[in-house]
Amino acid sequence: MKNKKQIDEALKQPISDCKSYDDLPMFMDTKQVAELLNLSRTTIYDLAKEHEIPFIRFGAKIIIPKQELIEWIKAHTEGTHEV
């Protein structure tokens, strides 16, 4: 299954190696997103539970797609909206 292999590989990538959005893996788990956003994993789980952050449930795992996360970050960044 190609998608499962892609996701498994992406989840192995350390976020600390990423210098820009382009370097982020296509899919991230809660640990990676927590590290990226400097939040706890519990907070990421809570955001997912309340459908406040984009995610896909892949079996028992919560997976966050990079592109949707970037859009979510942009939409929730104060001071970036045009007037």
C-alpha positions in Angstrom: 0.0 0.0 0.0 1.8 3.1 -1.3 0.0 5.7 1.0 0.7 3.7 4.1 4.4 3.5 3.2 4.5 7.3 2.5 2.9 8.1 5.8 5.2 5.7 7.7 8.3 7.3 6.1 7.0 10.8 6.8 6.4 10.0 10.5 10.0 9.1 10.9 11.4 12.5 9.8 12.6 14.6 12.7 10.9 18.0 12.7 14.1 19.6 14.1 15.8 18.9 10.7 13.2 21.2 8.9 14.3 24.7 8.2 11.1 25.8 6.3 7.6 24.6 5.4 9.1 23.0 2.3 11.2 20.7 4.4 8.3 19.4 6.4 7.1 15.8 5.7 3.8 15.5 3.7 2.1 13.9 6.8 2.9 14.5 10.5 1.8 12.8 13.7 0.8 14.6 16.9 4.4 14.4 18.2 5.8 16.1 15.2 3.1 18.8 15.1 3.5 19.4 18.8 7.2 19.9 18.3 6.6 22.2 15.3 4.1 24.4 17.1 5.8 24.2 20.5 2.7 22.8 22.1 2.1 19.6 24.1 0.8 16.4 22.4 -2.3 16.7 24.7 -3.0 20.1 23.2 -2.8 18.7 19.7 -5.1 15.8 20.6 -7.5 18.3 22.1 -7.5 20.5 19.0 -8.2 17.4 16.9 -10.9 16.2 19.2 -12.6 19.5 18.8 -12.0 19.6 15.1 -10.0 22.8 15.5 -7.0 21.5 13.5 -7.1 19.5 10.2 -6.4 15.8 10.6 -7.0 12.4 9.2 -7.6 9.3 11.3 -5.4 6.5 9.9 -6.3 3.5 12.0 -5.7 4.5 15.6 -3.3 7.3 14.6 -4.1 11.0 14.1 -2.2 12.2 11.0 -2.0 15.9 10.0 -1.4 16.7 6.3 1.3 19.3 5.8 -0.6 21.5 3.3 -3.7 21.6 5.5 -1.6 22.4 8.6 0.1 25.3 6.8 -3.2 26.7 5.7 -4.5 26.3 9.2 -1.5 28.2 10.6 -2.0 31.0 8.1 -5.7 31.3 8.9 -4.9 31.5 12.6 -2.0 33.9 12.5 -3.0 37.3 13.8 -2.0 40.4 12.0 -1.7 38.7 8.5 -5.2 39.5 7.2 -5.4 42.2 4.5 -7.6 45.2 5.3 
